[in-house]
Amino acid sequence: MKPIILSSLIALIALFSVSTAVAQSPHLVKKGFGGVNVEGTAICTFGEISGLGNLSTFPNVTFQLFATATFTVTCFNPANNTAVGQSKQSADFSSQPITVTIDANGRASFGTQENQLCTDEITGTCQGNALTPVVSNIKVISAYISVNNGEFIVTLK
């Protein structure tokens, strides 16, 4: 009788100890990550995040790129001459959120090399209504992907 009870107990422990592999922490897949780049006057990236199989929104996930950058603004007057007051500025930027499908392995892509996830265009400001700002020397200070409106943060830079 004792061997049957012991065998049954071991079988029950084994049965309830087996679980499916689920995601505990979304993370960047380094292979295929496109880095954080400046394209024109926008900050762009592409790649893949793994560890998404356990999200409450499965099989979909929403990604949004957030970045902080410094940049130079040159102001031009109507005669197209440089106005005094060229300045270095810093600001935070974000992309529009995108929703994609999580694959069977718990992975999802945020953009591709041909169709990158980008922030809105960076625009500078000039003092004076008649001045036109031109942005240059954009340097990305930090960037991250927000997963499901901040449910998880995946640091890119």
C-alpha positions in Angstrom: 0.0 0.0 0.0 2.8 2.4 0.9 4.5 2.0 -2.6 1.2 2.8 -4.3 0.6 6.0 -2.2 4.3 7.0 -2.7 4.0 6.4 -6.4 0.8 8.4 -6.6 2.2 11.2 -4.6 5.3 11.4 -6.9 3.1 11.3 -10.0 0.9 14.2 -8.6 4.0 16.3 -7.8 5.4 15.7 -11.3 2.1 16.5 -12.9 1.7 19.9 -11.2 5.4 20.7 -11.6 5.3 20.6 -15.4 4.4 23.9 -17.0 4.6 25.4 -20.3 7.4 27.9 -21.0 6.0 31.4 -20.8 7.6 34.7 -21.0 8.7 36.4 -17.9 10.6 39.4 -19.3 10.5 40.8 -22.8 13.9 41.5 -24.1 15.7 42.7 -27.3 16.9 40.1 -29.7 20.4 41.3 -30.5 20.6 39.5 -33.9 18.9 41.6 -36.5 18.7 44.7 -34.2 19.1 47.8 -36.4 20.5 50.1 -33.7 19.1 53.5 -33.1 19.6 55.8 -36.0 18.9 59.3 -37.2 17.0 59.2 -40.5 16.5 62.8 -41.8 15.2 64.5 -38.7 13.6 61.5 -37.1 15.0 58.8 -34.8 14.4 55.3 -36.1 15.0 51.7 -35.2 14.0 48.2 -36.1 14.3 44.8 -34.6 12.6 42.1 -32.6 11.6 41.6 -29.0 11.3 38.1 -27.5 9.6 36.9 -24.3 6.1 38.2 -25.2 4.2 34.9 -24.9 2.8 35.7 -21.5 1.3 39.1 -22.2 -2.3 39.8 -21.3 -2.9 41.1 -24.8 -1.6 37.9 -26.5 -1.6 37.4 -29.5 -1.1 41.2 -30.1 1.4 43.6 -28.7 1.8 47.4 -28.9 5.2 48.9 -29.4 6.1 52.6 -29.2 9.6 54.2 -29.5 10.7 56.9 -27.1 13.9 58.8 -27.4 15.8 61.8 -26.0 18.1 63.7 -28.2 20.2 66.9 -28.4 20.3 68.9 -31.7 21.3 72.2 -33.1 18.8 74.7 -34.4 19.8 77.3 -36.9 17.3 80.1 -37.5 17.0 81.8 -40.9 15.2 85.1 -41.6 13.1 85.7 -44.7 16.2 86.8 -46.6 17.6 83.3 -45.9 20.4 84.7 -43.7 21.3 83.1 -40.4 19.8 84.8 -37.5 21.6 85.3 -34.2 20.5 82.8 -31.6 21.7 79.4 -33.0 21.1 77.1 -30.1 21.6 73.6 -28.9 18.4 72.1 -27.8 17.3 68.9 -26.1 13.9 67.2 -26.2 12.0 63.9 -25.8 10.4 62.4 -28.9 8.1 59.4 -29.6 6.7 57.4 -32.4 3.1 56.6 -33.0 2.2 53.3 -31.4 2.1 50.2 -33.6 0.2 46.9 -32.9 1.7 43.7 -34.2 1.1 40.0 -33.8 3.2 37.9 -31.5 4.5 34.7 -33.2 4.3 31.2 -31.8 7.7 31.6 -30.2 6.7 34.7 -28.2 8.5 37.2 -30.6 7.3 40.2 -32.4 9.1 42.7 -34.7 9.1 46.5 -34.4 9.7 47.6 -37.9 12.1 46.3 -40.6 15.1 47.8 -42.3 12.8 49.0 -45.1 10.0 50.2 -42.8 11.5 51.4 -39.6 9.7 52.5 -36.4 10.5 56.2 -36.2 9.7 59.1 -34.0 7.8 62.1 -35.3 10.1 64.6 -37.2 12.3 66.7 -34.9 11.5 70.4 -35.2 13.4 73.2 -33.5 12.1 76.6 -32.4 13.2 80.1 -33.1 12.3 83.3 -31.3 10.4 85.4 -33.7 7.6 84.7 -36.1 9.4 85.3 -39.3 12.3 82.9 -38.5 12.5 79.4 -40.0 14.3 76.7 -37.9 16.6 74.1 -39.5 17.6 71.1 -37.3 21.0 69.5 -37.6 23.6 67.6 -35.5 21.0 65.2 -33.9 22.5 63.0 -31.3 20.5 60.3 -29.5 21.1 60.3 -25.8 18.7 57.5 -24.9 16.0 55.3 -26.5 13.6 52.6 -25.4 10.7 50.6 -26.7 7.5 50.8 -24.5 5.7 47.4 -24.6 1.9 47.7 -24.2 1.8 51.3 -23.0 4.6 50.9 -20.4 3.7 47.4 -19.2 7.4 46.6 -20.0 10.3 48.8 -21.1 13.1 47.5 -23.4 16.1 49.7 -23.4 17.8 50.3 -26.8 20.4 52.8 -25.9 
